[in-house]
């Protein structure tokens, strides 16, 4: 599973991307976020309020209950505003 982090999510996690193999108990985006929070203080800070994070799985915006599987590309970023 490839994870991509953008903007302040990248700053807080300390990386722009990584490849991970979460445990079998990670079935959806919410589970993935909870698992990521356990991996260190930067991730715990970045994901402390999941409502502030937008998520895309395989380049499609999804909700926290969207399933994830090995081989997915998952991007995390703050909400985008335009003008």
C-alpha positions as CSV (number, residue, x, y, z in Angstrom):
1,X,0.0,0.0,0.0
2,X,1.5,3.3,-1.1
3,X,0.7,6.4,1.1
4,X,1.1,9.9,-0.1
5,X,1.1,12.9,2.3
6,X,0.6,16.6,1.2
7,X,0.9,20.1,2.7
8,X,0.8,20.2,6.5
9,X,0.1,16.4,6.7
10,X,3.5,15.9,5.0
11,X,5.2,18.3,7.4
12,X,3.7,16.6,10.5
13,X,4.4,13.0,9.4
14,X,7.9,14.0,8.2
15,X,7.6,12.2,4.9
16,X,6.0,12.7,1.5
17,X,5.3,9.1,0.8
18,X,5.9,5.6,2.1
19,X,5.0,2.1,1.4
20,X,3.4,0.2,4.2
21,X,1.9,-3.2,5.0
22,X,-0.8,-2.6,7.6
23,X,-2.2,-5.6,9.6
24,X,-5.1,-7.5,8.4
25,X,-7.3,-5.7,10.8
26,X,-7.1,-2.5,8.7
27,X,-10.1,-2.8,6.4
28,X,-11.0,0.8,5.6
29,X,-9.6,4.4,5.7
30,X,-10.6,5.0,9.3
31,X,-8.8,1.8,10.4
32,X,-5.7,2.9,8.4
33,X,-5.7,6.3,10.1
34,X,-6.0,4.7,13.6
35,X,-3.1,2.4,12.7
36,X,-1.0,5.2,11.4
37,X,-1.6,7.2,14.6
38,X,0.1,4.4,16.6
39,X,3.2,4.6,14.5
40,X,4.6,7.8,16.0
41,X,3.9,11.2,17.4
42,X,4.1,13.0,14.0
43,X,1.4,10.8,12.6
44,X,-0.6,11.0,15.8
45,X,-0.5,14.8,15.5
46,X,-1.3,14.8,11.8
47,X,-4.3,12.5,12.2
48,X,-5.5,13.7,15.6
49,X,-8.7,15.1,13.9
50,X,-9.6,13.0,10.8
51,X,-12.3,15.5,9.9
52,X,-9.5,17.9,8.9
53,X,-8.1,15.4,6.4
54,X,-9.2,14.7,2.8
55,X,-8.5,11.2,1.5
56,X,-8.2,9.8,-2.0
57,X,-7.9,6.1,-2.8
58,X,-6.5,5.4,-6.2
59,X,-7.0,9.1,-7.1
60,X,-10.7,9.2,-6.1
61,X,-12.0,11.1,-3.1
62,X,-13.5,8.8,-0.6
63,X,-15.0,8.8,2.9
64,X,-13.5,7.2,6.0
65,X,-15.5,4.1,5.6
66,X,-14.1,3.3,2.1
67,X,-12.3,-0.1,2.0
68,X,-8.6,-0.3,1.5
69,X,-6.5,-3.2,0.2
70,X,-2.9,-4.0,-0.5
71,X,-1.8,-2.3,-3.7
72,X,-4.0,0.8,-3.2
73,X,-2.5,4.3,-3.4
74,X,-3.9,6.4,-0.6
75,X,-3.3,10.2,-0.5
76,X,-3.9,12.3,2.6
77,X,-4.2,16.1,2.4
78,X,-6.0,19.1,4.0
79,X,-9.2,20.3,2.4
80,X,-8.5,22.4,-0.7
81,X,-10.0,25.8,-1.1
82,X,-10.2,27.8,-4.2
83,X,-10.9,31.4,-5.1
